[in-house]
Amino acid sequence: MSAQERYKYDVLVIGAGGAGLRAAVEAREAGLRVAIICKSLFGKAHTVMAEGGAAASMGNVNDNDNWQVHFRDTMRGGKFLNHYRMAELHAKEAPDRIWELEMWGALFDRTKEGKISQRNFGGHEYPRLAHVGDRTGLELIRTMQQRIVALQQKDAKEYGDAQINIKVFAEVTITDILKENGKIAGAYGYRRENGEEILFEAPAVIIATGGVGKTFKITSNSWEGTGDGHALALKAGANLVDMEFLQFHPTGMVWPPSVRGILVTESVRGEGGILTNSNGERFMFKYIPDVFKDK
């Protein structure tokens, strides 16, 4: 396949949100050369919409909290349809990821004792969400960006080239995952600015492109959330599972039209906000699942 630009890397990460950047850091720290591809500008990932916080059983507010309780809450919240191993890993490793972010420079809100503050959230037995006001996702992206830059600065000092081992390709859309003899061989796409074709050779491709929210008329998602990663994986021969499990956030703006789709963070309810219908009635009590009625 011909292209106006060609590059060769060990790992290609498609997507520059929290997941993509963390994967890129891990690959680089393992000694691999990494390319990060983002559809829009670097730092404009949808991770910024994670406003309320990140769940981790650190026990800073209630020392009865632990990963087992977090795991139980997660499984119950998913009606036990969850992939239990993924839920277990999430519950176990979440505190380490929060401490890691703090070590890399994230400025979490603090308790009076100086610990990372944790707030209540729906479905959680204890206050568990580490947060930075109502802009947690923005702080996460800022921190991960700085981590990428720190790795580049290290390479600049050692090799005289900041982008020799990890490079960001902004405003690039990938249209195809490439395969050779049944194995992943790279990816093909174009630069959004001028339409020029670009080809990446890589034996490993990580897809971290986010969700499909922009397929709905009213959404808090930005224009990038069009399911590119799902399409790339499907075209490359992957099986897509659990496609019916889309998250519909319970609170968002619908009027006036100028604010339609703007998210109302879940922390509003965690801090005591209530949902009422047009008659002022707290209607949600009628629809509580049996598993939560004793709470």
N, C-alpha and C positions, 0 to 999 in steps of 0.2 A: 504494500500500500504506500503510495507516494504522499508526501506532505511537505509544506514549505518549511516547517520546523520539525526537528527530530531530537529526542532526548533519550538517555538511557539511565535508569535507576534500578536500585535493588527492590524498592517498595514504592508503590504509587498509592497515595491516599486521596480519594475523591471526596471532598467535603472538608470544610475548615471550621466546623463547629467544635463544641467541647469534645465530642467523641473522636472526631478526625484529628484534632490537634494532639490529644492525649496519645492516640495511636502513633502519630508521627514522632512524638517525643520518645516513646518506648522503642520504636524502630531505630531511631538515631542513636539512642544510648546503648543499643545492642551492636553498634558499629556499622549500621547499614546506611546507604545513601538513599535519601527520601525526597520525593516530590509531593508537594501538597497542592491540590487543585481546588480552587473555589470559584463558584459560578458568578459571584459578585465580588465586591471589594473585600480584602482581607480584614477581618474583624466584624463584618456585617452578617454574622451567622444568626440563625434563628434561636440559638441558645440564649440570647438576650431576653427572650420571652419567658424564661424560667425565673420569674420575678420573686416568688415567695421564699424560695430556699431549697436546700438539698437535704434529703432525709438521711440521717446517720445516727445510730444508737450510741451516742457518746456519753449519755447519762449526765450531762452538765446541769440540767434543770431537775431531773428526777433520777436518782441513782438506782432505781429499780429497773431502768431500761437496759436492755442488752440485745444482742443480735438475734437471739431466739424469739424475743417478743416482736421485734421488727419483722422477722421472717413470718411469724404467725399472722401479723397484721396484713402483710403483703398477700399471703395466700388467701386469707379471708376476704380481703378486698377484691380479689380476682375470682371469687366464687370457686376457688380451688381448680380453676382451669389453667392457672399459671404453669409455666415450665419450672418445676420446683427447684431444679438445680440452679437455674439462673437467679431465681428469687433468693436462694440460699447464699449464693456468691455475693449478690448485691448487699444483702443484710450484713454479711460478715466483713466485707471489704470497704463498705461506705465510710466508716470512721477514718480509715487509713487514707482514703482519697481526700477527705476534708483536711486532715492534718498535712497532707502533701501539698494541697493548694495553699494552705497557710504558710508552709515553709517556702513556697515559691513566691510569696508576696501578697496573697489575698488578704484583704482587710475585713474580716468578719466582725459583726456586731458582738459586743462583749456583755457578760453579766457583771454585777457589782463586784464579784470575786475575781474578775479578769478572765473568766473562761469564755469560750465561744458560746454566744447566746443561741438558744434553740426555742422555736415557737411551736404552738399547736397547729395541726393540719388535719383535714378530714381523713378518717380511717386510721389514724395513729393513736395508740393507747396513751402514749406520753408525748410531751413536747420534744420534737425530734429534728426540726428543720433548722439547720445552720443557715444563717442568712446575712445579707448585707443590705439592710433596709428592705426596700422592695425592688432592688436592682441586682439581685444575686447573680443572675445569668450574665449580666454585663460585666460584673467583677470577675466571673469565671473566665470569660473570653479574654478580658484584659490580662489576667494572670497567665493564661496559656499563650497568648501572643508574646508576652514578655519572656516566657520560657523558651519559645522558639528563637526569639532574638538573642537570648543569652547563649544558646547553643551556637548560633551563627557567629556571635562575637568571639566565642571560644575558638571556632574554626578560623576566623579571620586572624586571630593572634597566632595560631599554630601553623596555618597553611597560607596565610596571606589572601584568602578568598572566603568571604563570609558565606557564600552560597555553594561552596564546593560539595557539601554533604547534605544540606537540607535547603530546599528552595521552594518558595511559594509562587504559584502561577495564578494570578488573580484574573477575574473576568474571562475564564475559560470554561466552556461547556463541553462535557464529554458526551459523545453520541454512541460510542461502541466500545465494548470490552473485546480486546483482540485475543485470539487463541491460535495455537500452533500445535498440531498433532494432539489435540484434545487437552492441551494445557494452557493456562493463562500466559499470555505473552506481552500484555500491555494494554494501552487504551488509545482511542482516536477521538479527536474533537476539533474545536475551532475557537479562535479568539473572538469574543463578542464585540470588541471594538471595531475590527476591520474584516472579520470573516475568514481570516487566514487559517488554513488547516494546521493542526499540530498533532504530532504522534509521539507517544511515550512507549518505550520498550521497558518492560519490567516483569519479572517472574512472579510477582505477588501484587495483587490489587486489593486495597481495603475500601469498601463502599461505606461512606458515612455521610450520606446526602440528606438525611432528615426525612420528613414525612410527605404526605400528599394533601395537606390542608387546603392548598390553593385550588383544588378541584371542586371545592364548595363555594357557593356564591358569597356567603358571609363567613369570614374566618379571621382569626387574629394572625394567621400566618402571612409572611411576606411573599412577594412574587416568586421567590426561588423554590417554594415548597410544592413542586409539581410532580413528585414521584420519580425523578430521574433515576435514582439508584435502583428502585424496584424494576423499572423498565430495562436498565442495563443488565441487571442480574438475570432477569427472565430471558432476554435475548441471548445471553451467554450460556443458557442451559440450566440455570439454577431453578430450584423449586421454591415457590413463594408459599408460605404457610401463614395461617392465622390472619389473613387479609381482612376478615370481618371485624377485627378488634381495632377500631379507630377510637381515639380519645376525643370525646366531646366535653369541653370545659363547661361547667355549669353556669358560669357568669361571664357576661361580656356585654358591651354596649350595642344597642340596636337603633337608638334614636338620640339626637338628630342624625341624619345621614352622614354628616361630616365626621362622626366618631364611630360609625357602624363598623363592628369587627374588632374594636379595641378591647383588649383583655382586661377584666376586673380580677385581680389576683386572688387566689384562694386564701391568702393570708387575711383578707377582709373577713372571711367567715371564721378563720382560726382565731382572730382577735375579738370575735363576738358578733359579727354581722349576721343578719338573718335574711332568709328568702321569704317573700310574701307575694301573693297574687294581687290582682287588681282590686280585690275587696279587703286587702290588708290582712288576709289569713295566712298563717304559717302552714302551708299545704304540704310541705315535705314529710311531715310526720305520718301522712297517709301511705307513704311509699317506702318506708324503711324496710329493708330486707330482714327476714326473720332472724338471721344470724346476728344482726346488730340491735335487735329490739330491746335487749336487756342492758344496753349501754346508756 
